[in-house]
Amino acid sequence: MKKFFFILSLPSLFMLNTARAQHQDQGSGAGQESFPQGTNSLAIGVGIGGEYGWWGVGYSSTPNLVISYENGIVGNGKVGPGTISIGGLLSYKGIGYSYTDPYSGYFYKQNWSYYILGIRGAYHWNFTGNVKFDPYAGVMISYSVVNYSSTSNDPGWNNPNNPYYGVYNNSYPSYAQVSLFLGCRYYVSSHIGLWAELGYGYTNLSLGVNFKF
């Protein structure tokens, strides 16, 4: 009789253990997608480095101020263990140069402002099966609008006969660029995470906060 009741109880025990395991997985984030199809993401952060060509003694710069948005457009097993996303990016970086002639006391200042607009595509690879961890890689096509200005207290600095007139009154064209990036996000809650990104182009390293909805 005891053996009979034990056999009858096996399905119930199996169902109980399965439900308990599923509950543990949901609590730990295991076995779920971190960036499924239809996910929206808004990221805000700062970046350093980048391909700008202005550096050295007398130069200073702001960090890259970054805001980006993306949406998961293809997933659910259609592109392997991950999701393809598409989105946009806005960034700003300022660079300045200052020099004071030790003999005349005249100062010379130059300023470059970069306003960057990009379209990004990425693949979010769900190889960990952890909903809190979102690794991704992608490519961005961007257009940088460059504004340039210069000032000086030298009365002859803006004179066309000045040998440095072409330097301080130069123009810098806007340009398009293709760049690659590799990043990851770690979610501290179901909707808020921290992100880090390596890349070549508008910045080399970016860090910030991410909001998923």
C-alpha positions in Angstrom: 0.0 0.0 0.0 2.8 2.4 0.9 4.5 1.6 -2.4 1.2 2.4 -4.2 0.8 5.8 -2.6 4.5 6.6 -3.3 4.0 5.8 -7.0 0.8 8.0 -7.1 2.8 10.9 -5.4 5.6 10.9 -8.0 3.8 13.1 -10.6 3.0 15.6 -7.8 6.6 15.7 -6.6 7.9 16.1 -10.1 5.5 19.0 -10.8 6.4 20.7 -7.4 10.2 20.4 -8.1 9.7 21.8 -11.7 7.7 24.8 -10.4 10.3 25.5 -7.7 13.1 25.4 -10.3 11.2 27.8 -12.6 10.6 30.2 -9.7 14.4 30.1 -8.8 15.3 30.8 -12.5 13.0 33.8 -12.6 14.4 35.2 -9.4 18.0 34.8 -10.5 17.4 35.8 -14.2 18.7 32.6 -15.5 17.3 31.0 -18.7 15.8 34.3 -19.9 16.7 36.8 -22.7 18.3 40.0 -21.6 17.2 41.9 -24.8 14.3 40.1 -26.4 12.5 41.3 -29.6 10.4 44.4 -28.9 12.7 45.7 -26.1 13.4 49.5 -26.0 16.5 50.9 -24.5 17.6 54.4 -23.6 21.2 55.0 -22.6 22.9 58.1 -21.2 26.6 58.4 -20.5 30.0 59.9 -21.1 32.9 58.8 -23.3 36.7 59.4 -23.6 39.1 59.3 -26.5 38.0 59.1 -30.1 39.3 60.0 -33.5 39.7 63.8 -33.4 43.3 64.5 -34.1 43.7 67.4 -31.6 45.9 66.7 -28.6 49.1 67.8 -26.9 50.3 70.7 -24.9 47.8 73.5 -24.7 44.8 71.3 -25.8 41.8 70.5 -23.5 38.6 68.7 -24.2 35.3 67.8 -22.7 34.2 64.1 -22.4 31.8 62.9 -25.1 28.3 63.4 -23.9 26.2 60.5 -25.2 22.6 59.6 -25.5 21.3 56.7 -27.5 18.1 54.7 -28.2 17.6 51.3 -29.7 14.8 48.8 -30.3 15.0 45.0 -30.7 13.5 44.4 -34.2 14.4 40.7 -34.9 14.6 38.0 -32.3 12.6 35.0 -30.9 15.1 32.5 -32.3 15.1 34.0 -35.9 18.7 35.1 -35.7 20.2 32.5 -33.4 20.5 33.0 -29.6 20.1 36.7 -29.7 18.3 39.8 -31.0 19.1 42.4 -33.7 18.5 46.0 -32.8 18.5 49.3 -34.6 18.6 52.8 -33.1 20.2 56.2 -33.1 22.9 58.2 -31.2 23.5 61.8 -30.3 26.9 63.0 -29.0 28.7 66.2 -28.3 32.4 66.8 -27.7 34.3 70.1 -27.3 38.0 70.7 -27.9 40.0 73.8 -27.1 43.5 75.1 -27.7 45.1 78.0 -25.9 48.5 79.6 -26.3 50.1 82.7 -24.8 53.1 84.3 -26.5 55.8 84.7 -23.7 57.3 87.7 -25.4 54.3 89.8 -26.5 51.8 88.5 -23.9 49.1 88.0 -26.6 46.9 84.9 -26.2 45.4 82.8 -29.0 42.5 80.5 -28.5 40.8 78.0 -30.8 37.6 75.9 -30.2 36.1 73.0 -32.0 32.6 71.6 -31.3 31.6 68.2 -32.6 27.9 67.4 -32.9 27.5 63.7 -33.8 24.4 62.0 -35.2 24.6 58.3 -35.8 22.5 55.3 -36.8 23.4 52.1 -35.1 22.7 48.4 -35.6 23.7 45.8 -33.0 23.4 42.1 -32.2 22.6 41.2 -28.6 24.0 37.7 -28.0 22.2 35.8 -25.2 24.9 33.2 -24.7 24.8 33.5 -20.9 21.0 32.9 -20.5 21.0 35.6 -17.8 18.5 38.4 -18.0 20.7 40.7 -16.1 23.7 40.5 -18.5 23.4 41.9 -22.1 26.5 41.7 -24.3 26.3 43.2 -27.8 28.4 44.3 -30.7 27.6 46.4 -33.8 28.3 49.1 -36.3 27.4 52.8 -36.5 27.2 55.2 -39.5 27.5 58.7 -38.2 27.8 62.3 -39.4 29.8 64.8 -37.4 29.0 68.5 -37.7 32.1 70.6 -36.8 31.9 74.2 -35.6 35.1 76.2 -35.3 35.9 79.5 -33.7 39.1 81.4 -32.7 39.9 84.5 -30.6 42.9 86.6 -29.7 43.9 89.9 -28.1 46.6 90.4 -30.8 45.4 93.4 -32.9 46.9 91.9 -36.0 45.9 88.3 -35.7 42.9 88.7 -38.1 45.0 90.5 -40.7 45.3 88.5 -44.0 49.0 89.6 -44.0 49.6 87.7 -40.8 51.5 84.5 -41.6 49.2 82.6 -39.1 46.0 84.1 -40.6 45.2 80.8 -42.4 45.6 78.8 -39.2 43.3 80.8 -37.0 40.8 81.5 -39.8 40.6 78.1 -41.2 37.4 76.1 -41.8 36.8 72.5 -40.8 34.3 70.5 -42.8 31.7 68.2 -41.4 32.2 64.5 -42.3 30.7 61.0 -42.3 32.2 58.0 -40.5 31.7 54.3 -40.0 32.7 52.8 -36.6 32.5 49.6 -34.7 31.6 49.0 -31.1 31.6 46.2 -28.5 29.7 46.6 -25.2 27.7 45.1 -22.4 25.0 46.1 -19.9 24.4 44.8 -16.4 20.9 45.4 -15.0 20.7 46.1 -11.3 16.9 46.0 -11.6 14.4 44.9 -14.2 14.5 48.3 -15.9 17.8 50.0 -14.9 21.3 49.0 -15.8 24.9 50.1 -16.1 26.7 49.9 -19.4 30.2 50.1 -20.8 31.2 50.2 -24.5 34.5 50.0 -26.4 34.8 51.4 -29.9 36.7 53.2 -32.6 35.4 56.4 -34.0 33.6 59.0 -32.0 34.8 57.6 -28.7 37.1 54.8 -27.4 35.4 54.1 -24.1 31.9 55.0 -22.9 30.2 54.4 -19.5 26.7 55.2 -18.3 23.3 54.3 -17.2 20.7 52.4 -19.2 16.9 52.3 -19.0 15.0 49.3 -20.5 11.3 49.5 -21.3 
